Amino acid sequence: MSIQVKNKRFSWIAISISVIGVLVYAFVERQIYLDYQSLEGEKRAFYGLHELFGFAQKIYIVFIGLLCLFVTWMAKYKKEERKYVVIAFILSLVCMIFPFIPIWKIFV
């Protein structure tokens, strides 16, 4: 078992970090949604500005995605299995793109 994982070490690291990044993003989006639900009237109208400046930690998730992209490149360089490298690459792209999409607005 350890031989199989050892041959895919960088891919698994990239996949794990990407999943953690997506989970952190989901938590931040949930917090944004809960904050929005607690507001009334005029404060809701200006909530976009509050989200832009108050939840800047979403941008750090992009850096997590860049880290995953680098680790995925290392996995490709080490000639790890292609399907795991592709999964890691897709997850790192998702981790970099999601912070620019306000998913919490879907639930409003």
N, CA, C and O atoms as a printed pandas DataFrame, in Angstrom:
     atom_number atom_name residue_name chain_id  residue_number  x_coord  y_coord  z_coord
0              1         N          MET        A               1    0.823   -1.202    0.000
1              2        CA          MET        A               1    0.000    0.000    0.000
2              3         C          MET        A               1    0.863    1.261    0.000
3              4         O          MET        A               1    0.570    2.216   -0.720
4              5         N          SER        A               2    1.920    1.264    0.802
5              6        CA          SER        A               2    2.745    2.462    0.882
6              7         C          SER        A               2    3.513    2.714   -0.411
7              8         O          SER        A               2    3.853    3.857   -0.714
8              9         N          ILE        A               3    3.788    1.664   -1.172
9             10        CA          ILE        A               3    4.476    1.846   -2.447
10            11         C          ILE        A               3    3.586    2.602   -3.421
11            12         O          ILE        A               3    4.065    3.470   -4.150
12            13         N          GLN        A               4    2.297    2.285   -3.443
13            14        CA          GLN        A               4    1.379    2.966   -4.349
14            15         C          GLN        A               4    1.234    4.433   -3.984
15            16         O          GLN        A               4    1.243    5.288   -4.869
16            17         N          VAL        A               5    1.104    4.736   -2.728
17            18        CA          VAL        A               5    0.960    6.123   -2.296
18            19         C          VAL        A               5    2.264    6.877   -2.506
19            20         O          VAL        A               5    2.247    8.058   -2.850
20            21         N          LYS        A               6    3.376    6.218   -2.305
21            22        CA          LYS        A               6    4.668    6.876   -2.469
22            23         C          LYS        A               6    4.864    7.348   -3.911
23            24         O          LYS        A               6    5.466    8.396   -4.144
24            25         N          ASN        A               7    4.365    6.589   -4.866
25            26        CA          ASN        A               7    4.500    6.965   -6.266
26            27         C          ASN        A               7    3.582    8.123   -6.651
27            28         O          ASN        A               7    3.765    8.729   -7.706
28            29         N          LYS        A               8    2.599    8.436   -5.810
29            30        CA          LYS        A               8    1.648    9.521   -6.098
30            31         C          LYS        A               8    1.698   10.593   -5.014
31            32         O          LYS        A               8    0.707   11.286   -4.781
32            33         N          ARG        A               9    2.805   10.729   -4.374
33            34        CA          ARG        A               9    2.922   11.592   -3.209
34            35         C          ARG        A               9    2.546   13.043   -3.504
35            36         O          ARG        A               9    1.736   13.621   -2.779
36            37         N          PHE        A              10    3.112   13.641   -4.548
37            38        CA          PHE        A              10    2.837   15.047   -4.841
38            39         C          PHE        A              10    1.390   15.257   -5.292
39            40         O          PHE        A              10    0.780   16.281   -4.984
40            41         N          SER        A              11    0.851   14.287   -6.017
41            42        CA          SER        A              11   -0.549   14.406   -6.443
42            43         C          SER        A              11   -1.479   14.411   -5.240
43            44         O          SER        A              11   -2.411   15.212   -5.171
44            45         N          TRP        A              12   -1.224   13.515   -4.295
45            46        CA          TRP        A              12   -2.077   13.454   -3.112
46            47         C          TRP        A              12   -1.933   14.702   -2.243
47            48         O          TRP        A              12   -2.905   15.163   -1.646
48            49         N          ILE        A              13   -0.740   15.236   -2.176
49            50        CA          ILE        A              13   -0.546   16.479   -1.423
50            51         C          ILE        A              13   -1.343   17.606   -2.062
51            52         O          ILE        A              13   -2.019   18.364   -1.367
52            53         N          ALA        A              14   -1.267   17.719   -3.391
53            54        CA          ALA        A              14   -1.998   18.777   -4.094
54            55         C          ALA        A              14   -3.500   18.600   -3.956
55            56         O          ALA        A              14   -4.221   19.575   -3.745
56            57         N          ILE        A              15   -3.978   17.373   -4.071
57            58        CA          ILE        A              15   -5.412   17.109   -3.930
58            59         C          ILE        A              15   -5.865   17.462   -2.519
59            60         O          ILE        A              15   -6.908   18.093   -2.347
60            61         N          SER        A              16   -5.100   17.067   -1.513
61            62        CA          SER        A              16   -5.476   17.342   -0.122
62            63         C          SER        A              16   -5.527   18.840    0.162
63            64         O          SER        A              16   -6.471   19.325    0.787
64            65         N          ILE        A              17   -4.519   19.567   -0.293
65            66        CA          ILE        A              17   -4.499   21.007   -0.051
66            67         C          ILE        A              17   -5.636   21.696   -0.792
67            68         O          ILE        A              17   -6.226   22.643   -0.272
68            69         N          SER        A              18   -5.953   21.235   -1.999
69            70        CA          SER        A              18   -7.057   21.832   -2.758
70            71         C          SER        A              18   -8.395   21.597   -2.071
71            72         O          SER        A              18   -9.232   22.497   -2.005
72            73         N          VAL        A              19   -8.593   20.401   -1.568
73            74        CA          VAL        A              19   -9.848   20.103   -0.863
74            75         C          VAL        A              19   -9.962   20.960    0.389
75            76         O          VAL        A              19  -11.044   21.459    0.700
76            77         N          ILE        A              20   -8.871   21.134    1.104
77            78        CA          ILE        A              20   -8.885   22.007    2.278
78            79         C          ILE        A              20   -9.220   23.440    1.871
79            80         O          ILE        A              20   -9.991   24.112    2.556
80            81         N          GLY        A              21   -8.648   23.914    0.761
81            82        CA          GLY        A              21   -8.952   25.258    0.269
82            83         C          GLY        A              21  -10.415   25.429   -0.092
83            84         O          GLY        A              21  -11.010   26.462    0.214
84            85         N          VAL        A              22  -11.007   24.426   -0.742
85            86        CA          VAL        A              22  -12.423   24.502   -1.106
86            87         C          VAL        A              22  -13.290   24.482    0.153
87            88         O          VAL        A              22  -14.294   25.191    0.219
88            89         N          LEU        A              23  -12.919   23.684    1.146
89            90        CA          LEU        A              23  -13.689   23.655    2.392
90            91         C          LEU        A              23  -13.605   24.988    3.137
91            92         O          LEU        A              23  -14.602   25.452    3.690
92            93         N          VAL        A              24  -12.432   25.598    3.152
93            94        CA          VAL        A              24  -12.287   26.919    3.774
94            95         C          VAL        A              24  -13.151   27.936    3.027
95            96         O          VAL        A              24  -13.808   28.775    3.644
96            97         N          TYR        A              25  -13.145   27.856    1.701
97            98        CA          TYR        A              25  -13.973   28.758    0.899
98            99         C          TYR        A              25  -15.454   28.571    1.229
99           100         O          TYR        A              25  -16.184   29.552    1.367
100          101         N          ALA        A              26  -15.903   27.316    1.357
101          102        CA          ALA        A              26  -17.302   27.058    1.698
102          103         C          ALA        A              26  -17.643   27.636    3.063
103          104         O          ALA        A              26  -18.733   28.176    3.247
104          105         N          PHE        A              27  -16.732   27.532    4.022
105          106        CA          PHE        A              27  -16.966   28.093    5.348
106          107         C          PHE        A              27  -17.087   29.612    5.280
107          108         O          PHE        A              27  -17.977   30.185    5.909
108          109         N          VAL        A              28  -16.206   30.275    4.526
109          110        CA          VAL        A              28  -16.250   31.736    4.407
110          111         C          VAL        A              28  -17.533   32.173    3.724
111          112         O          VAL        A              28  -18.153   33.151    4.142
112          113         N          GLU        A              29  -17.941   31.464    2.677
113          114        CA          GLU        A              29  -19.186   31.808    1.987
114          115         C          GLU        A              29  -20.395   31.628    2.906
115          116         O          GLU        A              29  -21.346   32.407    2.836
116          117         N          ARG        A              30  -20.366   30.620    3.754
117          118        CA          ARG        A              30  -21.458   30.416    4.708
118          119         C          ARG        A              30  -21.512   31.576    5.699
119          120         O          ARG        A              30  -22.592   32.060    6.039
120          121         N          GLN        A              31  -20.346   32.019    6.158
121          122        CA          GLN        A              31  -20.305   33.159    7.075
122          123         C          GLN        A              31  -20.847   34.425    6.403
123          124         O          GLN        A              31  -21.579   35.195    7.026
124          125         N          ILE        A              32  -20.492   34.636    5.150
125          126        CA          ILE        A              32  -21.002   35.797    4.418
126          127         C          ILE        A              32  -22.516   35.718    4.317
127          128         O          ILE        A              32  -23.207   36.715    4.527
128          129         N          TYR        A              33  -23.033   34.547    3.999
129          130        CA          TYR        A              33  -24.481   34.371    3.882
130          131         C          TYR        A              33  -25.180   34.628    5.212
131          132         O          TYR        A              33  -26.207   35.305    5.248
132          133         N          LEU        A              34  -24.639   34.101    6.295
133          134        CA          LEU        A              34  -25.257   34.308    7.607
134          135         C          LEU        A              34  -25.216   35.774    8.023
135          136         O          LEU        A              34  -26.172   36.282    8.610
136          137         N          ASP        A              35  -24.112   36.454    7.721
137          138        CA          ASP        A              35  -24.034   37.891    8.007
138          139         C          ASP        A              35  -25.064   38.667    7.212
139          140         O          ASP        A              35  -25.691   39.586    7.739
140          141         N          TYR        A              36  -25.246   38.313    5.962
141          142        CA          TYR        A              36  -26.216   38.998    5.113
142          143         C          TYR        A              36  -27.638   38.780    5.621
143          144         O          TYR        A              36  -28.454   39.702    5.611
144          145         N          GLN        A              37  -27.932   37.566    6.063
145          146        CA          GLN        A              37  -29.273   37.259    6.564
146          147         C          GLN        A              37  -29.590   38.019    7.842
147          148         O          GLN        A              37  -30.760   38.274    8.131
148          149         N          SER        A              38  -28.576   38.384    8.609
149          150        CA          SER        A              38  -28.820   39.092    9.866
150          151         C          SER        A              38  -29.077   40.590    9.658
151          152         O          SER        A              38  -29.496   41.277   10.589
152          153         N          LEU        A              39  -28.831   41.098    8.458
153          154        CA          LEU        A              39  -29.027   42.523    8.183
154          155         C          LEU        A              39  -30.447   42.798    7.698
155          156         O          LEU        A              39  -31.155   41.900    7.242
156          157         N          GLU        A              40  -30.843   44.070    7.812
157          158        CA          GLU        A              40  -32.165   44.486    7.347
158          159         C          GLU        A              40  -32.048   45.768    6.549
159          160         O          GLU        A              40  -31.168   46.593    6.794
160          161         N          GLY        A              41  -32.948   45.924    5.588
161          162        CA          GLY        A              41  -33.134   47.176    4.876
162          163         C          GLY        A              41  -31.938   47.739    4.153
163          164         O          GLY        A              41  -31.335   47.089    3.299
164          165         N          GLU        A              42  -31.605   48.975    4.517
165          166        CA          GLU        A              42  -30.576   49.727    3.809
166          167         C          GLU        A              42  -29.189   49.085    3.938
167          168         O          GLU        A              42  -28.359   49.205    3.037
168          169         N          LYS        A              43  -28.950   48.415    5.043
169          170        CA          LYS        A              43  -27.642   47.785    5.237
170          171         C          LYS        A              43  -27.412   46.661    4.225
171          172         O          LYS        A              43  -26.274   46.401    3.834
172          173         N          ARG        A              44  -28.489   45.995    3.799
173          174        CA          ARG        A              44  -28.356   44.948    2.792
174          175         C          ARG        A              44  -27.935   45.525    1.450
175          176         O          ARG        A              44  -27.229   44.873    0.681
176          177         N          ALA        A              45  -28.369   46.743    1.172
177          178        CA          ALA        A              45  -28.047   47.360   -0.113
178          179         C          ALA        A              45  -26.549   47.599   -0.256
179          180         O          ALA        A              45  -26.008   47.507   -1.358
180          181         N          PHE        A              46  -25.883   47.902    0.839
181          182        CA          PHE        A              46  -24.452   48.186    0.786
182          183         C          PHE        A              46  -23.601   47.008    1.257
183          184         O          PHE        A              46  -22.421   47.179    1.564
184          185         N          TYR        A              47  -24.183   45.832    1.312
185          186        CA          TYR        A              47  -23.451   44.681    1.816
186          187         C          TYR        A              47  -22.330   44.244    0.873
187          188         O          TYR        A              47  -21.362   43.627    1.316
188          189         N          GLY        A              48  -22.446   44.553   -0.408
189          190        CA          GLY        A              48  -21.394   44.200   -1.357
190          191         C          GLY        A              48  -20.070   44.845   -0.996
191          192         O          GLY        A              48  -19.015   44.224   -1.128
192          193         N          LEU        A              49  -20.122   46.095   -0.538
193          194        CA          LEU        A              49  -18.889   46.772   -0.114
194          195         C          LEU        A              49  -18.309   46.123    1.138
195          196         O          LEU        A              49  -17.097   45.948    1.264
196          197         N          HIS        A              50  -19.196   45.773    2.055
197          198        CA          HIS        A              50  -18.738   45.104    3.275
198          199         C          HIS        A              50  -18.096   43.756    2.931
199          200         O          HIS        A              50  -17.075   43.380    3.507
200          201         N          GLU        A              51  -18.696   43.045    2.000
201          202        CA          GLU        A              51  -18.132   41.750    1.593
202          203         C          GLU        A              51  -16.761   41.943    0.947
203          204         O          GLU        A              51  -15.836   41.170    1.197
204          205         N          LEU        A              52  -16.638   42.966    0.124
205          206        CA          LEU        A              52  -15.386   43.213   -0.585
206          207         C          LEU        A              52  -14.239   43.502    0.376
207          208         O          LEU        A              52  -13.137   42.978    0.209
208          209         N          PHE        A              53  -14.494   44.328    1.369
209          210        CA          PHE        A              53  -13.434   44.723    2.291
210          211         C          PHE        A              53  -13.368   43.859    3.548
211          212         O          PHE        A              53  -12.292   43.663    4.113
212          213         N          GLY        A              54  -14.496   43.353    3.979
213          214        CA          GLY        A              54  -14.534   42.599    5.229
214          215         C          GLY        A              54  -14.132   41.152    5.105
215          216         O          GLY        A              54  -13.697   40.545    6.083
216          217         N          PHE        A              55  -14.270   40.583    3.918
217          218        CA          PHE        A              55  -13.947   39.177    3.733
218          219         C          PHE        A              55  -12.823   39.022    2.713
219          220         O          PHE        A              55  -12.927   38.242    1.766
220          221         N          ALA        A              56  -11.775   39.759    2.919
221          222        CA          ALA        A              56  -10.632   39.720    2.005
222          223         C          ALA        A              56   -9.862   38.410    2.119
223          224         O          ALA        A              56   -9.010   38.119    1.279
224          225         N          GLN        A              57  -10.152   37.616    3.149
225          226        CA          GLN        A              57   -9.435   36.357    3.300
226          227         C          GLN        A              57   -9.764   35.370    2.185
227          228         O          GLN        A              57   -9.076   34.362    2.026
228          229         N          LYS        A              58  -10.814   35.656    1.411
229          230        CA          LYS        A              58  -11.114   34.788    0.271
230          231         C          LYS        A              58   -9.979   34.826   -0.746
231          232         O          LYS        A              58   -9.764   33.850   -1.465
232          233         N          ILE        A              59   -9.261   35.920   -0.817
233          234        CA          ILE        A              59   -8.160   36.036   -1.762
234          235         C          ILE        A              59   -7.010   35.098   -1.380
235          236         O          ILE        A              59   -6.271   34.634   -2.248
236          237         N          TYR        A              60   -6.862   34.822   -0.087
237          238        CA          TYR        A              60   -5.804   33.902    0.329
238          239         C          TYR        A              60   -6.039   32.502   -0.232
239          240         O          TYR        A              60   -5.090   31.736   -0.402
240          241         N          ILE        A              61   -7.276   32.167   -0.517
241          242        CA          ILE        A              61   -7.578   30.862   -1.091
242          243         C          ILE        A              61   -6.965   30.750   -2.485
243          244         O          ILE        A              61   -6.598   29.657   -2.916
244          245         N          VAL        A              62   -6.852   31.872   -3.190
245          246        CA          VAL        A              62   -6.187   31.864   -4.498
246          247         C          VAL        A              62   -4.728   31.447   -4.337
247          248         O          VAL        A              62   -4.196   30.708   -5.166
248          249         N          PHE        A              63   -4.086   31.917   -3.278
249          250        CA          PHE        A              63   -2.698   31.534   -3.036
250          251         C          PHE        A              63   -2.589   30.043   -2.711
251          252         O          PHE        A              63   -1.608   29.398   -3.080
252          253         N          ILE        A              64   -3.578   29.504   -2.031
253          254        CA          ILE        A              64   -3.604   28.059   -1.782
254          255         C          ILE        A              64   -3.695   27.320   -3.114
255          256         O          ILE        A              64   -3.019   26.311   -3.315
256          257         N          GLY        A              65   -4.533   27.823   -4.024
257          258        CA          GLY        A              65   -4.648   27.216   -5.349
258          259         C          GLY        A              65   -3.351   27.297   -6.136
259          260         O          GLY        A              65   -2.995   26.356   -6.845
260          261         N          LEU        A              66   -2.641   28.416   -6.017
261          262        CA          LEU        A              66   -1.344   28.542   -6.696
262          263         C          LEU        A              66   -0.320   27.559   -6.125
263          264         O          LEU        A              66    0.478   26.980   -6.862
264          265         N          LEU        A              67   -0.356   27.380   -4.812
265          266        CA          LEU        A              67    0.522   26.395   -4.189
266          267         C          LEU        A              67    0.211   24.997   -4.720
267          268         O          LEU        A              67    1.120   24.222   -5.019
268          269         N          CYS        A              68   -1.062   24.687   -4.832
269          270        CA          CYS        A              68   -1.474   23.386   -5.361
270          271         C          CYS        A              68   -1.052   23.225   -6.817
271          272         O          CYS        A              68   -0.661   22.138   -7.243
272          273         N          LEU        A              69   -1.134   24.308   -7.571
273          274        CA          LEU        A              69   -0.708   24.257   -8.968
274          275         C          LEU        A              69    0.796   23.956   -9.058
275          276         O          LEU        A              69    1.229   23.189   -9.918
276          277         N          PHE        A              70    1.574   24.554   -8.180
277          278        CA          PHE        A              70    3.013   24.287   -8.143
278          279         C          PHE        A              70    3.295   22.833   -7.769
279          280         O          PHE        A              70    4.147   22.189   -8.381
280          281         N          VAL        A              71    2.586   22.319   -6.773
281          282        CA          VAL        A              71    2.783   20.923   -6.360
282          283         C          VAL        A              71    2.329   19.985   -7.471
283          284         O          VAL        A              71    2.937   18.934   -7.675
284          285         N          THR        A              72    1.270   20.349   -8.194
285          286        CA          THR        A              72    0.821   19.545   -9.328
286          287         C          THR        A              72    1.885   19.529  -10.420
287          288         O          THR        A              72    2.123   18.494  -11.043
288          289         N          TRP        A              73    2.517   20.658  -10.649
289          290        CA          TRP        A              73    3.600   20.699  -11.626
290          291         C          TRP        A              73    4.738   19.776  -11.200
291          292         O          TRP        A              73    5.346   19.103  -12.031
292          293         N          MET        A              74    5.017   19.751   -9.908
293          294        CA          MET        A              74    6.059   18.851   -9.406
294          295         C          MET        A              74    5.658   17.395   -9.625
295          296         O          MET        A              74    6.498   16.559   -9.958
296          297         N          ALA        A              75    4.375   17.092   -9.437
297          298        CA          ALA        A              75    3.893   15.726   -9.673
298          299         C          ALA        A              75    4.049   15.345  -11.141
299          300         O          ALA        A              75    4.434   14.219  -11.456
300          301         N          LYS        A              76    3.753   16.272  -12.028
301          302        CA          LYS        A              76    3.929   15.999  -13.454
302          303         C          LYS        A              76    5.408   15.825  -13.780
303          304         O          LYS        A              76    5.772   14.962  -14.580
304          305         N          TYR        A              77    6.246   16.625  -13.175
305          306        CA          TYR        A              77    7.689   16.538  -13.390
306          307         C          TYR        A              77    8.231   15.176  -12.912
307          308         O          TYR        A              77    9.138   14.616  -13.528
308          309         N          LYS        A              78    7.676   14.657  -11.827
309          310        CA          LYS        A              78    8.098   13.360  -11.290
310          311         C          LYS        A              78    7.434   12.194  -12.016
311          312         O          LYS        A              78    7.655   11.033  -11.672
312          313         N          LYS        A              79    6.616   12.513  -13.028
313          314        CA          LYS        A              79    5.938   11.519  -13.861
314          315         C          LYS        A              79    5.019   10.603  -13.045
315          316         O          LYS        A              79    5.044    9.381  -13.188
316          317         N          GLU        A              80    4.221   11.221  -12.200
317          318        CA          GLU        A              80    3.228   10.460  -11.456
318          319         C          GLU        A              80    2.065   10.126  -12.374
319          320         O          GLU        A              80    1.996   10.614  -13.502
320          321         N          GLU        A              81    1.153    9.296  -11.892
321          322        CA          GLU        A              81    0.039    8.851  -12.735
322          323         C          GLU        A              81   -0.762   10.039  -13.243
323          324         O          GLU        A              81   -1.065   10.973  -12.501
324          325         N          ARG        A              82   -1.091    9.979  -14.509
325          326        CA          ARG        A              82   -1.726   11.114  -15.180
326          327         C          ARG        A              82   -3.095   11.458  -14.592
327          328         O          ARG        A              82   -3.419   12.638  -14.452
328          329         N          LYS        A              83   -3.903   10.457  -14.247
329          330        CA          LYS        A              83   -5.249   10.762  -13.759
330          331         C          LYS        A              83   -5.203   11.530  -12.430
331          332         O          LYS        A              83   -6.043   12.398  -12.194
332          333         N          TYR        A              84   -4.244   11.223  -11.572
333          334        CA          TYR        A              84   -4.132   11.947  -10.311
334          335         C          TYR        A              84   -3.595   13.361  -10.521
335          336         O          TYR        A              84   -3.979   14.295   -9.817
336          337         N          VAL        A              85   -2.713   13.501  -11.486
337          338        CA          VAL        A              85   -2.192   14.832  -11.808
338          339         C          VAL        A              85   -3.305   15.704  -12.387
339          340         O          VAL        A              85   -3.390   16.890  -12.071
340          341         N          VAL        A              86   -4.161   15.121  -13.236
341          342        CA          VAL        A              86   -5.275   15.874  -13.818
342          343         C          VAL        A              86   -6.284   16.271  -12.741
343          344         O          VAL        A              86   -6.779   17.398  -12.737
344          345         N          ILE        A              87   -6.586   15.355  -11.836
345          346        CA          ILE        A              87   -7.509   15.671  -10.734
346          347         C          ILE        A              87   -6.941   16.800   -9.879
347          348         O          ILE        A              87   -7.660   17.730   -9.514
348          349         N          ALA        A              88   -5.663   16.718   -9.565
349          350        CA          ALA        A              88   -5.031   17.770   -8.756
350          351         C          ALA        A              88   -5.042   19.100   -9.494
351          352         O          ALA        A              88   -5.259   20.145   -8.881
352          353         N          PHE        A              89   -4.809   19.073  -10.806
353          354        CA          PHE        A              89   -4.814   20.303  -11.600
354          355         C          PHE        A              89   -6.202   20.937  -11.615
355          356         O          PHE        A              89   -6.334   22.147  -11.432
356          357         N          ILE        A              90   -7.235   20.127  -11.831
357          358        CA          ILE        A              90   -8.605   20.653  -11.869
358          359         C          ILE        A              90   -8.997   21.229  -10.511
359          360         O          ILE        A              90   -9.598   22.301  -10.442
360          361         N          LEU        A              91   -8.661   20.527   -9.439
361          362        CA          LEU        A              91   -8.989   21.034   -8.108
362          363         C          LEU        A              91   -8.239   22.324   -7.789
363          364         O          LEU        A              91   -8.782   23.205   -7.123
364          365         N          SER        A              92   -7.010   22.443   -8.250
365          366        CA          SER        A              92   -6.278   23.688   -7.995
366          367         C          SER        A              92   -6.884   24.839   -8.791
367          368         O          SER        A              92   -6.917   25.970   -8.306
368          369         N          LEU        A              93   -7.365   24.570  -10.006
369          370        CA          LEU        A              93   -8.062   25.616  -10.765
370          371         C          LEU        A              93   -9.355   26.031  -10.082
371          372         O          LEU        A              93   -9.677   27.217  -10.017
372          373         N          VAL        A              94  -10.091   25.058   -9.576
373          374        CA          VAL        A              94  -11.323   25.361   -8.849
374          375         C          VAL        A              94  -11.014   26.209   -7.627
375          376         O          VAL        A              94  -11.738   27.154   -7.315
376          377         N          CYS        A              95   -9.948   25.869   -6.950
377          378        CA          CYS        A              95   -9.549   26.610   -5.755
378          379         C          CYS        A              95   -9.144   28.044   -6.091
379          380         O          CYS        A              95   -9.290   28.939   -5.259
380          381         N          MET        A              96   -8.642   28.267   -7.293
381          382        CA          MET        A              96   -8.246   29.621   -7.689
382          383         C          MET        A              96   -9.398   30.431   -8.265
383          384         O          MET        A              96   -9.381   31.659   -8.184
384          385         N          ILE        A              97  -10.404   29.772   -8.846
385          386        CA          ILE        A              97  -11.509   30.480   -9.500
386          387         C          ILE        A              97  -12.644   30.781   -8.518
387          388         O          ILE        A              97  -13.255   31.847   -8.604
388          389         N          PHE        A              98  -12.937   29.883   -7.604
389          390        CA          PHE        A              98  -14.072   30.046   -6.694
390          391         C          PHE        A              98  -14.104   31.368   -5.931
391          392         O          PHE        A              98  -15.185   31.941   -5.802
392          393         N          PRO        A              99  -12.994   31.886   -5.420
393          394        CA          PRO        A              99  -13.087   33.136   -4.646
394          395         C          PRO        A              99  -13.624   34.326   -5.431
395          396         O          PRO        A              99  -14.030   35.322   -4.832
396          397         N          PHE        A             100  -13.632   34.245   -6.734
397          398        CA          PHE        A             100  -14.139   35.352   -7.543
398          399         C          PHE        A             100  -15.609   35.185   -7.904
399          400         O          PHE        A             100  -16.178   36.033   -8.593
400          401         N          ILE        A             101  -16.233   34.096   -7.445
401          402        CA          ILE        A             101  -17.644   33.837   -7.704
402          403         C          ILE        A             101  -18.407   33.934   -6.386
403          404         O          ILE        A             101  -18.153   33.148   -5.473
404          405         N          PRO        A             102  -19.339   34.886   -6.269
405          406        CA          PRO        A             102  -20.090   35.029   -5.012
406          407         C          PRO        A             102  -21.216   33.996   -4.915
407          408         O          PRO        A             102  -22.360   34.284   -5.267
408          409         N          ILE        A             103  -20.896   32.828   -4.450
409          410        CA          ILE        A             103  -21.874   31.726   -4.387
410          411         C          ILE        A             103  -22.966   32.001   -3.356
411          412         O          ILE        A             103  -24.081   31.499   -3.496
412          413         N          TRP        A             104  -22.667   32.781   -2.335
413          414        CA          TRP        A             104  -23.665   33.038   -1.285
414          415         C          TRP        A             104  -24.892   33.737   -1.850
415          416         O          TRP        A             104  -25.975   33.625   -1.276
416          417         N          LYS        A             105  -24.753   34.461   -2.969
417          418        CA          LYS        A             105  -25.894   35.161   -3.551
418          419         C          LYS        A             105  -26.929   34.219   -4.135
419          420         O          LYS        A             105  -28.086   34.601   -4.308
420          421         N          ILE        A             106  -26.527   32.988   -4.442
421          422        CA          ILE        A             106  -27.467   31.996   -4.955
422          423         C          ILE        A             106  -28.519   31.663   -3.905
423          424         O          ILE        A             106  -29.670   31.401   -4.251
424          425         N          PHE        A             107  -28.150   31.669   -2.653
425          426        CA          PHE        A             107  -29.041   31.264   -1.576
426          427         C          PHE        A             107  -29.929   32.391   -1.066
427          428         O          PHE        A             107  -30.800   32.161   -0.227
428          429         N          VAL        A             108  -29.720   33.597   -1.561
429          430        CA          VAL        A             108  -30.510   34.739   -1.088
430          431         C          VAL        A             108  -31.844   34.783   -1.786
431          432         O          VAL        A             108  -32.651   35.674   -1.520
